[in-house]
Amino acid sequence: MVRQNTTAQYLLFGSTLILMGLTIVLFKPVALAVIGFLSLATLTFHFDLFASTHDRHFLNEADFILQLVLVVTTLTKLFLVARPHLV
């Protein structure tokens, strides 16, 4: 039996792509901090929507990898951009 993806899973993947695009475009520390928080929230939401990480379905793997890349990219860029503003 082939498991179908739900609309919520597609919306999560789409919102992750939007957050990744905003991370690449924006350079304000406050905006990057908000995106960093949202990336952690979407990573948590990933485990609510997808039953298991053992599922080898393409959307599950692609979303999980993109979520991890988003968290690392956002937090790294935030620390690099906000570094001159730290006292």
Contacts in CASP RR format, 6 or more apart in sequence:
PFRMAT RR
TARGET T0000
AUTHOR 0000-0000-0000
METHOD contacts of the structure
MODEL  1
MVRQNTTAQYLLFGSTLILMGLTIVLFKPVALAVIGFLSLATLTFHFDLF
ASTHDRHFLNEADFILQLVLVVTTLTKLFLVARPHLV
3 55 0 8 1.000
3 57 0 8 1.000
5 57 0 8 1.000
5 59 0 8 1.000
6 49 0 8 1.000
8 49 0 8 1.000
9 49 0 8 1.000
9 50 0 8 1.000
9 59 0 8 1.000
9 63 0 8 1.000
10 59 0 8 1.000
12 42 0 8 1.000
12 45 0 8 1.000
12 46 0 8 1.000
12 49 0 8 1.000
12 63 0 8 1.000
13 59 0 8 1.000
13 62 0 8 1.000
13 63 0 8 1.000
13 66 0 8 1.000
15 42 0 8 1.000
16 39 0 8 1.000
16 42 0 8 1.000
16 63 0 8 1.000
16 66 0 8 1.000
16 67 0 8 1.000
16 70 0 8 1.000
17 66 0 8 1.000
19 35 0 8 1.000
19 38 0 8 1.000
19 39 0 8 1.000
19 42 0 8 1.000
19 70 0 8 1.000
19 74 0 8 1.000
20 66 0 8 1.000
20 69 0 8 1.000
20 70 0 8 1.000
20 73 0 8 1.000
22 31 0 8 1.000
22 35 0 8 1.000
23 32 0 8 1.000
23 35 0 8 1.000
23 39 0 8 1.000
23 70 0 8 1.000
23 73 0 8 1.000
23 74 0 8 1.000
23 77 0 8 1.000
26 32 0 8 1.000
26 35 0 8 1.000
27 81 0 8 1.000
28 81 0 8 1.000
29 78 0 8 1.000
29 81 0 8 1.000
29 82 0 8 1.000
29 85 0 8 1.000
32 74 0 8 1.000
32 77 0 8 1.000
32 78 0 8 1.000
32 81 0 8 1.000
32 82 0 8 1.000
33 78 0 8 1.000
33 82 0 8 1.000
35 74 0 8 1.000
36 71 0 8 1.000
36 74 0 8 1.000
36 75 0 8 1.000
36 78 0 8 1.000
39 67 0 8 1.000
39 70 0 8 1.000
39 71 0 8 1.000
39 74 0 8 1.000
40 71 0 8 1.000
42 67 0 8 1.000
42 70 0 8 1.000
43 67 0 8 1.000
43 68 0 8 1.000
43 70 0 8 1.000
43 71 0 8 1.000
46 63 0 8 1.000
46 64 0 8 1.000
46 67 0 8 1.000
50 60 0 8 1.000
50 63 0 8 1.000
50 64 0 8 1.000
53 60 0 8 1.000
53 64 0 8 1.000
END
